[in-house]
Amino acid sequence: MPAKSKTPAKSAKTKATAPAGSNAALLARREAAVARGVASAAPIFAARAENAELWDVEGKRYIDFAGGIAVLNTGHRHPGVIAAAKAQEDLYTHTSFQVVPYEPYVALAEKLNALAPGDFAKKSLLVTTGAEAVENAVKIARAYTRRPGVIAFSAGYHGRTLLTLGLTGKVTPYKKDVGPFPGDIWRAPFPDARNGITVDDALKALDTLMKTDADPDRVAAIILEPVLGEGGYHPVPTEMWQALRAICDKHGILLIADEIQSGFARTGAWFAIEHSGVVPDLITVAKSMAGGYPIAGVIGRAEVMDALAPGGLGGTYGGNPVACAAALAAIEAIETEGLLARSTAMGESLRARFADMGARVAPFRMWDIRGLGAMLAVEFVTDFDSATPDATLTKAVVANALKRGLILLGCGMHGNAVRIMVPITASDEIVAEGMAIFEAALAEAIAAEQKLAAE
Ligand SMILES: Cc1ncc(COP(=O)(O)O)c(C=O)c1O
């Protein structure tokens, strides 16, 4: 569906005097009213958005390669998603599923059960946020196995609540000053070729962990993102998944795939773990499941999902009916618009474009182009010999791109990667325009560096 270029009907003309609706005036209000800990990557305020384009309150147009942090695989305001949400709003917007249940919740659970890998009976739970989905996956795993322990991985990101922060493997900014975190959580190294940790190394470390601290008989679950999200878009190698499945089977541990960022067409599959052929016991979902509406869930083996007694799961807003209707429509759009195949094709063309850009515009600085399908990141270094992460260059590229009308988001443990989360529904023209801006932003950053070096 090609995106149309429209500007908002009303927009402030200049920000020089910071008029009431300008980015500068809103930033000042935001700084005074909003807690400092809530950071925003772009110092602009949204006025409206359509598919892969966004306009700020001053009428400036941006191409959106961030997709609200991987929420918009079907684009801003997908017509089917908006129509379904509006139709649901005309009926009822909230009853609480725990008080008076409704069909869209059941229909979404049925759909998720059918989409998730695994030739066995499945059941689903719906909640509101990704962190809540992860919390519930752990609760379910503990109740089913009657064990307390969870093993997570370095550089993993699972949310900002206290349990999920315990699972998240990055201190700054997420875990700084807010501990202690819940006990019975252990961390194993992620097999990251970039940092010289092979699958073999990671498995040896896991084996050591299970001998020294994490008694496998006390471990309920192993949780892992199939492609590290915040951690830098590193895909989990297939041999790692296979080994983890075998370890879980040997010790009666449940395998949880956190697909919150990687699900729903981002990698060219419904779920990124499908690329490995390994079937997890539980899957956590959120983000692009509903094209911009807050809903999340846990999908899993029926007998595992039924471990808690009635009342043990839920929440007032969990599986909101408007968000359920939006999710069913977003899933339908992925099916009818062939977005899985489009994601794969988009990923291939973006890779080729980045390889060409890196060689021409920033020789020996674009160290890695990695990911799965259209879940792609590029990493910048000071030089190929030392491969030292270059967060300064990365920040400059992101800032230059914003100035030129492209929204980008970084990722990675060293802040030196840029991840691409452009809607899969974006037209080829819009993606090409965004990539041209990326290239110009990179060229500008390299030129500024060279100028500084010459001074
Ligand atoms: C893999 C993964 N898990 C969990 C979360 C937490 O989701 P939320 O921010 O909706 O709580 C995220 C969010 O970025 C994520 O990428």
The ligand as an SDF file (V2000), in Angstrom:
LIG
                    3D

 16 16  0  0  0  0  0  0  0  0999 V2000
   12.2060   -8.4450   23.4850 C   0  0  0  0  0  0  0  0  0  0  0  0
   11.4180   -7.5300   24.3530 C   0  0  0  0  0  0  0  0  0  0  0  0
   10.8390   -8.0130   25.4700 N   0  0  0  0  0  0  0  0  0  0  0  0
   10.1160   -7.2400   26.2910 C   0  0  0  0  0  0  0  0  0  0  0  0
    9.9390   -5.8980   26.0170 C   0  0  0  0  0  0  0  0  0  0  0  0
    9.1340   -5.0490   26.9490 C   0  0  0  0  0  0  0  0  0  0  0  0
    7.9630   -4.6190   26.3210 O   0  0  0  0  0  0  0  0  0  0  0  0
    7.1840   -3.3370   26.8730 P   0  0  0  0  0  0  0  0  0  0  0  0
    8.0380   -2.1560   26.6050 O   0  0  0  0  0  0  0  0  0  0  0  0
    5.8910   -3.3320   26.0890 O   0  0  0  0  0  0  0  0  0  0  0  0
    6.9400   -3.5770   28.3320 O   0  0  0  0  0  0  0  0  0  0  0  0
   10.5360   -5.3480   24.8710 C   0  0  0  0  0  0  0  0  0  0  0  0
   10.4090   -3.9090   24.5780 C   0  0  0  0  0  0  0  0  0  0  0  0
   11.1480   -3.3090   23.8370 O   0  0  0  0  0  0  0  0  0  0  0  0
   11.2890   -6.1820   24.0190 C   0  0  0  0  0  0  0  0  0  0  0  0
   11.8780   -5.7000   22.9220 O   0  0  0  0  0  0  0  0  0  0  0  0
  1  2  1  0
  2  3  1  0
  2 15  2  0
  3  4  2  0
  4  5  1  0
  5  6  1  0
  5 12  2  0
  6  7  1  0
  7  8  1  0
  8  9  2  0
  8 10  1  0
  8 11  1  0
 12 13  1  0
 12 15  1  0
 13 14  2  0
 15 16  1  0
M  END
$$$$
